Amino acid sequence: MVLGRRLPQSSYYDQKNRPSASLYRARQPYLVKNAITGLCIFAFVAGVYTFTIRAVGQDDFSDVTVPDAPVKPAQAPHMSTVKGA
C-alpha cells in the first residue's frame, strides 16, 4: 500500500461537504411521506397540549374553604430534661 495515495470514498457529499445531486435523488421518494408524517406528529402533540391546557383550566376551586388568617401553631410546654446545678 502506498502511503501517499488516498482511496476513493463513495459518498453523497462532495469535497466541500455539500450534498450532491445523487443525494437529492435518493431522498426525493421520501420527501412527501416524511413531511406528512412530521405534520401528523406535530398535530398530535399540539392536540395533546391543547387538551391538557383546557382540562386544567376548567378546575374549579370554589368548594375549597380558605381560612381568613393563618392559624398559629399551638405552643408546646417548655420541658427541659437538663437539671440546673
C-alpha positions in Angstrom: 0.0 0.0 0.0 1.3 3.4 -1.0 1.1 5.9 1.8 0.8 9.0 -0.4 -2.4 7.7 -2.3 -5.8 8.2 -0.9 -8.5 5.6 -1.5 -11.6 6.9 -3.3 -14.6 7.2 -0.9 -18.1 6.7 -2.1 -20.3 9.4 -0.6 -23.3 11.5 -1.3 -21.3 14.6 -0.4 -18.6 16.3 -2.4 -15.2 17.5 -1.2 -16.7 20.7 0.4 -19.2 18.5 2.3 -22.1 19.8 0.2 -24.9 17.3 -0.8 -24.7 16.1 -4.3 -27.4 15.6 -6.9 -27.5 11.9 -6.2 -28.4 12.6 -2.5 -31.3 14.7 -3.6 -32.5 12.0 -6.0 -32.2 9.4 -3.2 -34.2 11.5 -0.8 -36.9 12.5 -3.3 -39.3 9.5 -2.9 -39.4 10.0 0.9 -39.9 13.8 0.9 -43.7 13.8 0.8 -44.2 10.9 3.2 -41.8 12.4 5.7 -43.5 15.8 5.5 -46.9 14.2 6.1 -45.6 12.1 9.0 -43.9 15.2 10.6 -47.2 17.1 10.3 -49.2 14.3 11.8 -46.8 14.1 14.8 -46.9 17.9 15.2 -50.7 17.9 15.1 -50.9 15.1 17.7 -48.5 16.9 20.1 -50.4 20.2 19.6 -53.7 18.4 20.3 -52.5 16.8 23.4 -51.0 20.1 24.7 -54.2 22.0 23.9 -56.4 19.3 25.5 -54.3 19.3 28.7 -54.3 23.1 29.0 -58.1 23.3 28.5 -58.7 20.4 31.0 -56.5 22.0 33.7 -58.0 25.4 33.0 -61.5 24.1 33.9 -60.6 23.3 37.5 -63.0 25.0 39.9 -61.8 25.6 43.5 -65.0 27.1 44.8 -65.6 24.2 47.1 -62.2 24.7 48.9 -62.5 26.8 52.0 -59.8 29.3 52.5 -59.1 30.4 56.1 -59.1 34.1 56.8 -55.8 34.2 58.6 -53.1 31.6 59.1 -53.5 29.7 62.3 -50.6 29.9 64.7 -49.3 26.5 65.8 -50.0 25.7 69.5 -47.1 26.3 71.8 -45.7 23.2 73.4 -45.0 23.4 77.0 -41.3 24.1 77.8 -39.9 20.8 79.1 -36.3 20.5 79.7 -34.6 17.3 80.8 -31.5 19.1 81.9 -31.5 20.0 85.6 -29.7 23.1 86.8 -26.8 22.6 89.2 
